[in-house]
Amino acid sequence: MADEIRDAFAVAWPDGPASDPVEPDKSTIRSIGPVIDKKIANTAADLQMQINEVELIAEAASAGLVQKGTWTALAAIVGTTNGQAGRVAGPDAGTHTDPVVGGTVANEGEYAWSTSPAGWQRVGDLLVSKVAQVAASFHDNLGFVGMQLQTDGSLRQNPPERSFEIGDTRSSAELLAVQDEFGFKALSLTATEFRAPGVSGGEGEGFNSGFDASPLIGGHLVAFDGAETHLYTRNILPARSDISRVRASLYSEAATDGSRASYSRLGDDELVVDLTKCGGTVYLQTRLDEVNPDIRHQATMSVVTPPVAPGSLNTARVLMIGDSITNRQMAARMNAAAAAKGYTLTFVGTLNGAGIGQISSDVTGPLGEGREGWEFGDFTYAVTDRVSIVTPGDEATYLASDKATKQTKNPFLRVAAGGDDPSVVRNGNVFDFDFYLDRFTLADPHVVFIGLGTNDIRDLNSPDLGPAITDGLTIMCGQIQAARPGTKIVIWFPPVSRSSDRDTVWSEYVEVLSRQIKFVREQADVDIRLLPTWAMASQEVGFALDTGSTSDVGIQTASLSDTVHLSSFNIARVSEVLAAAAAAVAQGAL
């Protein structure tokens, strides 16, 4: 009752005539006191109950709202506090039996955690008629959304190939960081500021200072005079990402006599470069695309631009040593590219590669030693389970064999003899370049191209992978130089597709590339050159697609059918660089 005190006074002082008002005695007046005491006590009890309820709500709220898109996802979560709030944001049109009070309830709605009986009790419909799947987004001034905070609490990059996690940080001053699996921070919250790459920052520890932005590149940039050279920044980073992480700048100094101006190109992905406007040396700088502008990583490379249609010095003999990427049209397209620029290449070897537009088993391409599935160890015989030697005296039989039979034979090997340096003997056999040329009566090549390492990644892991690359290069280059001093050796490696398959083993690609760059630097030999072809062709296109599906407006949607081998676009791009290198050898410029 709400009027107890008023009614008690009305009883004690009932209405009466104005001429003779009621004058209650003391006992009647005193009877009002207990009514007032009781009302105060009840009010205090009600207030305490409300305080208790508020405290319970606050305690539940401190545990945080658990929001999921479906009832199944919420039901899998164990609440931490009685009354903790939950929500099924949907879309989820189903129903379920309430685990706390029973009965059939809709999946979408507001929930509270019950400790006994344990479960999420549905307490009402969604507080808003429709909860957006995206709770917040981060976009630039043009409206491009770079990140979205989903209603399930996850943070998603756009494009959505990679997700981020909120996790511990390495700085006590940083409250939280949102970073991907490689440790690159997309967002950071400190006690005084909200930070993102290229947006904000402060003194002290550099934002993303632990991310390695040093480029995996070196050697010689070679292109025919006047041809465009493409350098892809994201092909040369130690970690792969679609985020614009790194600024890359390629530049060449002006000639001191004023005959050539300074030249530079800047970008975060593809740099289109005219090497004819550069001097003999160019520099590629990279830095993290964020607030610390002071740190640069710089690679120094040499530049060679052989002329088109020269009247002389336009022929070269070439030996291609490699794997399936060499076998599959590479030499044929290289030959065509060189011929189009006025050079004649003569290819030597014992195994014909595939012709332009042909499959791997085709034999209409130039001679060479492009061997499907082979790694460095197959050539040096550090690996013994794939190939066997061509027994002396069986050369004619070997040369008359079909391509499939030749693939299993190593024409470079001979059985080790007592006078062989043990450092070149592998499992009782020797990679002998002089023996190879003489036994098959091959003309001495002017340049040997070595394109290996992809299958080493297939078969080896750390800590064996890196040493295997160095061992193979050391033996093969050393034996070639010992047999034919002055022969140019050009080491190259193909571009690698941007795909989940290749991304998974990218750290192993980094190991192979690092070993090749380091080997050439340490040799410091004018006859051993490195072409950074992995940086000069796209990781996005130039790899074959599955059939997939085609929409009614003609748009094909498909996955990559082959993440390793190059399709015609990248074969042509790489082969032109190799052709230019062969032309540079002909010119005596490499």
Secondary structure as a PSIPRED ss2 file (coil, helix, strand):
# PSIPRED VFORMAT (PSIPRED V4.0)

   1 M C   1.000  0.000  0.000
   2 A C   1.000  0.000  0.000
   3 D C   1.000  0.000  0.000
   4 E H   0.000  1.000  0.000
   5 I H   0.000  1.000  0.000
   6 R H   0.000  1.000  0.000
   7 D H   0.000  1.000  0.000
   8 A H   0.000  1.000  0.000
   9 F H   0.000  1.000  0.000
  10 A H   0.000  1.000  0.000
  11 V H   0.000  1.000  0.000
  12 A H   0.000  1.000  0.000
  13 W C   1.000  0.000  0.000
  14 P C   1.000  0.000  0.000
  15 D C   1.000  0.000  0.000
  16 G C   1.000  0.000  0.000
  17 P C   1.000  0.000  0.000
  18 A C   1.000  0.000  0.000
  19 S C   1.000  0.000  0.000
  20 D C   1.000  0.000  0.000
  21 P C   1.000  0.000  0.000
  22 V C   1.000  0.000  0.000
  23 E C   1.000  0.000  0.000
  24 P C   1.000  0.000  0.000
  25 D C   1.000  0.000  0.000
  26 K H   0.000  1.000  0.000
  27 S H   0.000  1.000  0.000
  28 T H   0.000  1.000  0.000
  29 I H   0.000  1.000  0.000
  30 R H   0.000  1.000  0.000
  31 S C   1.000  0.000  0.000
  32 I H   0.000  1.000  0.000
  33 G H   0.000  1.000  0.000
  34 P H   0.000  1.000  0.000
  35 V H   0.000  1.000  0.000
  36 I H   0.000  1.000  0.000
  37 D H   0.000  1.000  0.000
  38 K H   0.000  1.000  0.000
  39 K H   0.000  1.000  0.000
  40 I H   0.000  1.000  0.000
  41 A H   0.000  1.000  0.000
  42 N H   0.000  1.000  0.000
  43 T H   0.000  1.000  0.000
  44 A H   0.000  1.000  0.000
  45 A H   0.000  1.000  0.000
  46 D H   0.000  1.000  0.000
  47 L H   0.000  1.000  0.000
  48 Q H   0.000  1.000  0.000
  49 M H   0.000  1.000  0.000
  50 Q H   0.000  1.000  0.000
  51 I H   0.000  1.000  0.000
  52 N H   0.000  1.000  0.000
  53 E H   0.000  1.000  0.000
  54 V H   0.000  1.000  0.000
  55 E H   0.000  1.000  0.000
  56 L H   0.000  1.000  0.000
  57 I H   0.000  1.000  0.000
  58 A H   0.000  1.000  0.000
  59 E H   0.000  1.000  0.000
  60 A H   0.000  1.000  0.000
  61 A H   0.000  1.000  0.000
  62 S H   0.000  1.000  0.000
  63 A C   1.000  0.000  0.000
  64 G C   1.000  0.000  0.000
  65 L C   1.000  0.000  0.000
  66 V E   0.000  0.000  1.000
  67 Q E   0.000  0.000  1.000
  68 K E   0.000  0.000  1.000
  69 G C   1.000  0.000  0.000
  70 T C   1.000  0.000  0.000
  71 W H   0.000  1.000  0.000
  72 T H   0.000  1.000  0.000
  73 A H   0.000  1.000  0.000
  74 L H   0.000  1.000  0.000
  75 A H   0.000  1.000  0.000
  76 A C   1.000  0.000  0.000
  77 I C   1.000  0.000  0.000
  78 V C   1.000  0.000  0.000
  79 G C   1.000  0.000  0.000
  80 T C   1.000  0.000  0.000
  81 T C   1.000  0.000  0.000
  82 N C   1.000  0.000  0.000
  83 G C   1.000  0.000  0.000
  84 Q C   1.000  0.000  0.000
  85 A E   0.000  0.000  1.000
  86 G E   0.000  0.000  1.000
  87 R E   0.000  0.000  1.000
  88 V E   0.000  0.000  1.000
  89 A C   1.000  0.000  0.000
  90 G C   1.000  0.000  0.000
  91 P C   1.000  0.000  0.000
  92 D C   1.000  0.000  0.000
  93 A C   1.000  0.000  0.000
  94 G C   1.000  0.000  0.000
  95 T E   0.000  0.000  1.000
  96 H E   0.000  0.000  1.000
  97 T E   0.000  0.000  1.000
  98 D C   1.000  0.000  0.000
  99 P C   1.000  0.000  0.000
 100 V C   1.000  0.000  0.000
 101 V C   1.000  0.000  0.000
 102 G C   1.000  0.000  0.000
 103 G C   1.000  0.000  0.000
 104 T E   0.000  0.000  1.000
 105 V E   0.000  0.000  1.000
 106 A E   0.000  0.000  1.000
 107 N C   1.000  0.000  0.000
 108 E C   1.000  0.000  0.000
 109 G E   0.000  0.000  1.000
 110 E E   0.000  0.000  1.000
 111 Y E   0.000  0.000  1.000
 112 A E   0.000  0.000  1.000
 113 W E   0.000  0.000  1.000
 114 S E   0.000  0.000  1.000
 115 T E   0.000  0.000  1.000
 116 S C   1.000  0.000  0.000
 117 P C   1.000  0.000  0.000
 118 A E   0.000  0.000  1.000
 119 G E   0.000  0.000  1.000
 120 W E   0.000  0.000  1.000
 121 Q E   0.000  0.000  1.000
 122 R E   0.000  0.000  1.000
 123 V E   0.000  0.000  1.000
 124 G E   0.000  0.000  1.000
 125 D C   1.000  0.000  0.000
 126 L C   1.000  0.000  0.000
 127 L C   1.000  0.000  0.000
 128 V C   1.000  0.000  0.000
 129 S C   1.000  0.000  0.000
 130 K C   1.000  0.000  0.000
 131 V C   1.000  0.000  0.000
 132 A C   1.000  0.000  0.000
 133 Q C   1.000  0.000  0.000
 134 V E   0.000  0.000  1.000
 135 A E   0.000  0.000  1.000
 136 A E   0.000  0.000  1.000
 137 S E   0.000  0.000  1.000
 138 F E   0.000  0.000  1.000
 139 H E   0.000  0.000  1.000
 140 D C   1.000  0.000  0.000
 141 N C   1.000  0.000  0.000
 142 L C   1.000  0.000  0.000
 143 G C   1.000  0.000  0.000
 144 F C   1.000  0.000  0.000
 145 V E   0.000  0.000  1.000
 146 G E   0.000  0.000  1.000
 147 M E   0.000  0.000  1.000
 148 Q E   0.000  0.000  1.000
 149 L E   0.000  0.000  1.000
 150 Q E   0.000  0.000  1.000
 151 T C   1.000  0.000  0.000
 152 D C   1.000  0.000  0.000
 153 G C   1.000  0.000  0.000
 154 S C   1.000  0.000  0.000
 155 L E   0.000  0.000  1.000
 156 R E   0.000  0.000  1.000
 157 Q E   0.000  0.000  1.000
 158 N C   1.000  0.000  0.000
 159 P C   1.000  0.000  0.000
 160 P C   1.000  0.000  0.000
 161 E C   1.000  0.000  0.000
 162 R C   1.000  0.000  0.000
 163 S E   0.000  0.000  1.000
 164 F E   0.000  0.000  1.000
 165 E E   0.000  0.000  1.000
 166 I E   0.000  0.000  1.000
 167 G E   0.000  0.000  1.000
 168 D C   1.000  0.000  0.000
 169 T C   1.000  0.000  0.000
 170 R C   1.000  0.000  0.000
 171 S C   1.000  0.000  0.000
 172 S C   1.000  0.000  0.000
 173 A C   1.000  0.000  0.000
 174 E E   0.000  0.000  1.000
 175 L E   0.000  0.000  1.000
 176 L E   0.000  0.000  1.000
 177 A E   0.000  0.000  1.000
 178 V E   0.000  0.000  1.000
 179 Q E   0.000  0.000  1.000
 180 D C   1.000  0.000  0.000
 181 E C   1.000  0.000  0.000
 182 F C   1.000  0.000  0.000
 183 G C   1.000  0.000  0.000
 184 F C   1.000  0.000  0.000
 185 K E   0.000  0.000  1.000
 186 A E   0.000  0.000  1.000
 187 L E   0.000  0.000  1.000
 188 S E   0.000  0.000  1.000
 189 L E   0.000  0.000  1.000
 190 T E   0.000  0.000  1.000
 191 A C   1.000  0.000  0.000
 192 T C   1.000  0.000  0.000
 193 E C   1.000  0.000  0.000
 194 F E   0.000  0.000  1.000
 195 R E   0.000  0.000  1.000
 196 A C   1.000  0.000  0.000
 197 P C   1.000  0.000  0.000
 198 G C   1.000  0.000  0.000
 199 V C   1.000  0.000  0.000
 200 S C   1.000  0.000  0.000
 201 G C   1.000  0.000  0.000
 202 G C   1.000  0.000  0.000
 203 E C   1.000  0.000  0.000
 204 G C   1.000  0.000  0.000
 205 E C   1.000  0.000  0.000
 206 G C   1.000  0.000  0.000
 207 F C   1.000  0.000  0.000
 208 N C   1.000  0.000  0.000
 209 S C   1.000  0.000  0.000
 210 G C   1.000  0.000  0.000
 211 F C   1.000  0.000  0.000
 212 D C   1.000  0.000  0.000
 213 A C   1.000  0.000  0.000
 214 S C   1.000  0.000  0.000
 215 P C   1.000  0.000  0.000
 216 L C   1.000  0.000  0.000
 217 I C   1.000  0.000  0.000
 218 G C   1.000  0.000  0.000
 219 G C   1.000  0.000  0.000
 220 H E   0.000  0.000  1.000
 221 L E   0.000  0.000  1.000
 222 V E   0.000  0.000  1.000
 223 A C   1.000  0.000  0.000
 224 F C   1.000  0.000  0.000
 225 D C   1.000  0.000  0.000
 226 G C   1.000  0.000  0.000
 227 A C   1.000  0.000  0.000
 228 E E   0.000  0.000  1.000
 229 T E   0.000  0.000  1.000
 230 H E   0.000  0.000  1.000
 231 L E   0.000  0.000  1.000
 232 Y E   0.000  0.000  1.000
 233 T H   0.000  1.000  0.000
 234 R H   0.000  1.000  0.000
 235 N H   0.000  1.000  0.000
 236 I C   1.000  0.000  0.000
 237 L C   1.000  0.000  0.000
 238 P C   1.000  0.000  0.000
 239 A C   1.000  0.000  0.000
 240 R C   1.000  0.000  0.000
 241 S C   1.000  0.000  0.000
 242 D C   1.000  0.000  0.000
 243 I C   1.000  0.000  0.000
 244 S C   1.000  0.000  0.000
 245 R C   1.000  0.000  0.000
 246 V E   0.000  0.000  1.000
 247 R E   0.000  0.000  1.000
 248 A E   0.000  0.000  1.000
 249 S E   0.000  0.000  1.000
 250 L E   0.000  0.000  1.000
 251 Y E   0.000  0.000  1.000
 252 S E   0.000  0.000  1.000
 253 E C   1.000  0.000  0.000
 254 A C   1.000  0.000  0.000
 255 A C   1.000  0.000  0.000
 256 T C   1.000  0.000  0.000
 257 D C   1.000  0.000  0.000
 258 G C   1.000  0.000  0.000
 259 S C   1.000  0.000  0.000
 260 R C   1.000  0.000  0.000
 261 A C   1.000  0.000  0.000
 262 S C   1.000  0.000  0.000
 263 Y E   0.000  0.000  1.000
 264 S E   0.000  0.000  1.000
 265 R E   0.000  0.000  1.000
 266 L E   0.000  0.000  1.000
 267 G E   0.000  0.000  1.000
 268 D C   1.000  0.000  0.000
 269 D C   1.000  0.000  0.000
 270 E E   0.000  0.000  1.000
 271 L E   0.000  0.000  1.000
 272 V E   0.000  0.000  1.000
 273 V E   0.000  0.000  1.000
 274 D E   0.000  0.000  1.000
 275 L H   0.000  1.000  0.000
 276 T H   0.000  1.000  0.000
 277 K H   0.000  1.000  0.000
 278 C C   1.000  0.000  0.000
 279 G C   1.000  0.000  0.000
 280 G C   1.000  0.000  0.000
 281 T E   0.000  0.000  1.000
 282 V E   0.000  0.000  1.000
 283 Y E   0.000  0.000  1.000
 284 L E   0.000  0.000  1.000
 285 Q E   0.000  0.000  1.000
 286 T E   0.000  0.000  1.000
 287 R E   0.000  0.000  1.000
 288 L E   0.000  0.000  1.000
 289 D C   1.000  0.000  0.000
 290 E C   1.000  0.000  0.000
 291 V C   1.000  0.000  0.000
 292 N C   1.000  0.000  0.000
 293 P C   1.000  0.000  0.000
 294 D C   1.000  0.000  0.000
 295 I C   1.000  0.000  0.000
 296 R C   1.000  0.000  0.000
 297 H E   0.000  0.000  1.000
 298 Q E   0.000  0.000  1.000
 299 A E   0.000  0.000  1.000
 300 T E   0.000  0.000  1.000
 301 M E   0.000  0.000  1.000
 302 S E   0.000  0.000  1.000
 303 V E   0.000  0.000  1.000
 304 V E   0.000  0.000  1.000
 305 T C   1.000  0.000  0.000
 306 P C   1.000  0.000  0.000
 307 P C   1.000  0.000  0.000
 308 V C   1.000  0.000  0.000
 309 A C   1.000  0.000  0.000
 310 P C   1.000  0.000  0.000
 311 G C   1.000  0.000  0.000
 312 S C   1.000  0.000  0.000
 313 L C   1.000  0.000  0.000
 314 N C   1.000  0.000  0.000
 315 T E   0.000  0.000  1.000
 316 A E   0.000  0.000  1.000
 317 R E   0.000  0.000  1.000
 318 V E   0.000  0.000  1.000
 319 L E   0.000  0.000  1.000
 320 M E   0.000  0.000  1.000
 321 I E   0.000  0.000  1.000
 322 G E   0.000  0.000  1.000
 323 D C   1.000  0.000  0.000
 324 S H   0.000  1.000  0.000
 325 I H   0.000  1.000  0.000
 326 T H   0.000  1.000  0.000
 327 N H   0.000  1.000  0.000
 328 R C   1.000  0.000  0.000
 329 Q C   1.000  0.000  0.000
 330 M H   0.000  1.000  0.000
 331 A H   0.000  1.000  0.000
 332 A H   0.000  1.000  0.000
 333 R H   0.000  1.000  0.000
 334 M H   0.000  1.000  0.000
 335 N H   0.000  1.000  0.000
 336 A H   0.000  1.000  0.000
 337 A H   0.000  1.000  0.000
 338 A H   0.000  1.000  0.000
 339 A H   0.000  1.000  0.000
 340 A H   0.000  1.000  0.000
 341 K C   1.000  0.000  0.000
 342 G C   1.000  0.000  0.000
 343 Y C   1.000  0.000  0.000
 344 T E   0.000  0.000  1.000
 345 L E   0.000  0.000  1.000
 346 T E   0.000  0.000  1.000
 347 F E   0.000  0.000  1.000
 348 V E   0.000  0.000  1.000
 349 G C   1.000  0.000  0.000
 350 T C   1.000  0.000  0.000
 351 L E   0.000  0.000  1.000
 352 N E   0.000  0.000  1.000
 353 G C   1.000  0.000  0.000
 354 A C   1.000  0.000  0.000
 355 G C   1.000  0.000  0.000
 356 I C   1.000  0.000  0.000
 357 G C   1.000  0.000  0.000
 358 Q C   1.000  0.000  0.000
 359 I C   1.000  0.000  0.000
 360 S C   1.000  0.000  0.000
 361 S C   1.000  0.000  0.000
 362 D C   1.000  0.000  0.000
 363 V C   1.000  0.000  0.000
 364 T C   1.000  0.000  0.000
 365 G C   1.000  0.000  0.000
 366 P C   1.000  0.000  0.000
 367 L E   0.000  0.000  1.000
 368 G E   0.000  0.000  1.000
 369 E E   0.000  0.000  1.000
 370 G E   0.000  0.000  1.000
 371 R C   1.000  0.000  0.000
 372 E C   1.000  0.000  0.000
 373 G C   1.000  0.000  0.000
 374 W C   1.000  0.000  0.000
 375 E C   1.000  0.000  0.000
 376 F H   0.000  1.000  0.000
 377 G H   0.000  1.000  0.000
 378 D H   0.000  1.000  0.000
 379 F H   0.000  1.000  0.000
 380 T H   0.000  1.000  0.000
 381 Y C   1.000  0.000  0.000
 382 A C   1.000  0.000  0.000
 383 V C   1.000  0.000  0.000
 384 T C   1.000  0.000  0.000
 385 D C   1.000  0.000  0.000
 386 R C   1.000  0.000  0.000
 387 V C   1.000  0.000  0.000
 388 S E   0.000  0.000  1.000
 389 I E   0.000  0.000  1.000
 390 V C   1.000  0.000  0.000
 391 T C   1.000  0.000  0.000
 392 P C   1.000  0.000  0.000
 393 G C   1.000  0.000  0.000
 394 D C   1.000  0.000  0.000
 395 E H   0.000  1.000  0.000
 396 A H   0.000  1.000  0.000
 397 T H   0.000  1.000  0.000
 398 Y H   0.000  1.000  0.000
 399 L H   0.000  1.000  0.000
 400 A H   0.000  1.000  0.000
 401 S C   1.000  0.000  0.000
 402 D C   1.000  0.000  0.000
 403 K H   0.000  1.000  0.000
 404 A H   0.000  1.000  0.000
 405 T H   0.000  1.000  0.000
 406 K H   0.000  1.000  0.000
 407 Q C   1.000  0.000  0.000
 408 T C   1.000  0.000  0.000
 409 K E   0.000  0.000  1.000
 410 N E   0.000  0.000  1.000
 411 P C   1.000  0.000  0.000
 412 F C   1.000  0.000  0.000
 413 L E   0.000  0.000  1.000
 414 R E   0.000  0.000  1.000
 415 V E   0.000  0.000  1.000
 416 A C   1.000  0.000  0.000
 417 A C   1.000  0.000  0.000
 418 G C   1.000  0.000  0.000
 419 G C   1.000  0.000  0.000
 420 D C   1.000  0.000  0.000
 421 D C   1.000  0.000  0.000
 422 P H   0.000  1.000  0.000
 423 S H   0.000  1.000  0.000
 424 V H   0.000  1.000  0.000
 425 V E   0.000  0.000  1.000
 426 R E   0.000  0.000  1.000
 427 N C   1.000  0.000  0.000
 428 G C   1.000  0.000  0.000
 429 N E   0.000  0.000  1.000
 430 V E   0.000  0.000  1.000
 431 F E   0.000  0.000  1.000
 432 D C   1.000  0.000  0.000
 433 F H   0.000  1.000  0.000
 434 D H   0.000  1.000  0.000
 435 F H   0.000  1.000  0.000
 436 Y H   0.000  1.000  0.000
 437 L H   0.000  1.000  0.000
 438 D H   0.000  1.000  0.000
 439 R H   0.000  1.000  0.000
 440 F C   1.000  0.000  0.000
 441 T C   1.000  0.000  0.000
 442 L C   1.000  0.000  0.000
 443 A C   1.000  0.000  0.000
 444 D C   1.000  0.000  0.000
 445 P C   1.000  0.000  0.000
 446 H C   1.000  0.000  0.000
 447 V E   0.000  0.000  1.000
 448 V E   0.000  0.000  1.000
 449 F E   0.000  0.000  1.000
 450 I E   0.000  0.000  1.000
 451 G E   0.000  0.000  1.000
 452 L C   1.000  0.000  0.000
 453 G C   1.000  0.000  0.000
 454 T H   0.000  1.000  0.000
 455 N H   0.000  1.000  0.000
 456 D H   0.000  1.000  0.000
 457 I H   0.000  1.000  0.000
 458 R H   0.000  1.000  0.000
 459 D H   0.000  1.000  0.000
 460 L C   1.000  0.000  0.000
 461 N C   1.000  0.000  0.000
 462 S C   1.000  0.000  0.000
 463 P C   1.000  0.000  0.000
 464 D C   1.000  0.000  0.000
 465 L H   0.000  1.000  0.000
 466 G H   0.000  1.000  0.000
 467 P H   0.000  1.000  0.000
 468 A H   0.000  1.000  0.000
 469 I H   0.000  1.000  0.000
 470 T H   0.000  1.000  0.000
 471 D H   0.000  1.000  0.000
 472 G H   0.000  1.000  0.000
 473 L H   0.000  1.000  0.000
 474 T H   0.000  1.000  0.000
 475 I H   0.000  1.000  0.000
 476 M H   0.000  1.000  0.000
 477 C H   0.000  1.000  0.000
 478 G H   0.000  1.000  0.000
 479 Q H   0.000  1.000  0.000
 480 I H   0.000  1.000  0.000
 481 Q H   0.000  1.000  0.000
 482 A H   0.000  1.000  0.000
 483 A H   0.000  1.000  0.000
 484 R C   1.000  0.000  0.000
 485 P C   1.000  0.000  0.000
 486 G C   1.000  0.000  0.000
 487 T C   1.000  0.000  0.000
 488 K E   0.000  0.000  1.000
 489 I E   0.000  0.000  1.000
 490 V E   0.000  0.000  1.000
 491 I E   0.000  0.000  1.000
 492 W E   0.000  0.000  1.000
 493 F C   1.000  0.000  0.000
 494 P C   1.000  0.000  0.000
 495 P C   1.000  0.000  0.000
 496 V C   1.000  0.000  0.000
 497 S C   1.000  0.000  0.000
 498 R C   1.000  0.000  0.000
 499 S C   1.000  0.000  0.000
 500 S H   0.000  1.000  0.000
 501 D H   0.000  1.000  0.000
 502 R H   0.000  1.000  0.000
 503 D H   0.000  1.000  0.000
 504 T H   0.000  1.000  0.000
 505 V C   1.000  0.000  0.000
 506 W H   0.000  1.000  0.000
 507 S H   0.000  1.000  0.000
 508 E H   0.000  1.000  0.000
 509 Y H   0.000  1.000  0.000
 510 V H   0.000  1.000  0.000
 511 E H   0.000  1.000  0.000
 512 V H   0.000  1.000  0.000
 513 L H   0.000  1.000  0.000
 514 S H   0.000  1.000  0.000
 515 R H   0.000  1.000  0.000
 516 Q H   0.000  1.000  0.000
 517 I H   0.000  1.000  0.000
 518 K H   0.000  1.000  0.000
 519 F H   0.000  1.000  0.000
 520 V H   0.000  1.000  0.000
 521 R H   0.000  1.000  0.000
 522 E H   0.000  1.000  0.000
 523 Q H   0.000  1.000  0.000
 524 A C   1.000  0.000  0.000
 525 D C   1.000  0.000  0.000
 526 V C   1.000  0.000  0.000
 527 D C   1.000  0.000  0.000
 528 I E   0.000  0.000  1.000
 529 R E   0.000  0.000  1.000
 530 L E   0.000  0.000  1.000
 531 L E   0.000  0.000  1.000
 532 P C   1.000  0.000  0.000
 533 T H   0.000  1.000  0.000
 534 W H   0.000  1.000  0.000
 535 A H   0.000  1.000  0.000
 536 M C   1.000  0.000  0.000
 537 A C   1.000  0.000  0.000
 538 S C   1.000  0.000  0.000
 539 Q C   1.000  0.000  0.000
 540 E C   1.000  0.000  0.000
 541 V C   1.000  0.000  0.000
 542 G C   1.000  0.000  0.000
 543 F C   1.000  0.000  0.000
 544 A C   1.000  0.000  0.000
 545 L E   0.000  0.000  1.000
 546 D C   1.000  0.000  0.000
 547 T C   1.000  0.000  0.000
 548 G C   1.000  0.000  0.000
 549 S E   0.000  0.000  1.000
 550 T E   0.000  0.000  1.000
 551 S C   1.000  0.000  0.000
 552 D C   1.000  0.000  0.000
 553 V C   1.000  0.000  0.000
 554 G C   1.000  0.000  0.000
 555 I C   1.000  0.000  0.000
 556 Q E   0.000  0.000  1.000
 557 T E   0.000  0.000  1.000
 558 A C   1.000  0.000  0.000
 559 S C   1.000  0.000  0.000
 560 L E   0.000  0.000  1.000
 561 S C   1.000  0.000  0.000
 562 D C   1.000  0.000  0.000
 563 T C   1.000  0.000  0.000
 564 V C   1.000  0.000  0.000
 565 H C   1.000  0.000  0.000
 566 L C   1.000  0.000  0.000
 567 S C   1.000  0.000  0.000
 568 S H   0.000  1.000  0.000
 569 F H   0.000  1.000  0.000
 570 N H   0.000  1.000  0.000
 571 I H   0.000  1.000  0.000
 572 A H   0.000  1.000  0.000
 573 R H   0.000  1.000  0.000
 574 V H   0.000  1.000  0.000
 575 S H   0.000  1.000  0.000
 576 E H   0.000  1.000  0.000
 577 V H   0.000  1.000  0.000
 578 L H   0.000  1.000  0.000
 579 A H   0.000  1.000  0.000
 580 A H   0.000  1.000  0.000
 581 A H   0.000  1.000  0.000
 582 A H   0.000  1.000  0.000
 583 A H   0.000  1.000  0.000
 584 A H   0.000  1.000  0.000
 585 V H   0.000  1.000  0.000
 586 A H   0.000  1.000  0.000
 587 Q C   1.000  0.000  0.000
 588 G C   1.000  0.000  0.000
 589 A C   1.000  0.000  0.000
 590 L C   1.000  0.000  0.000
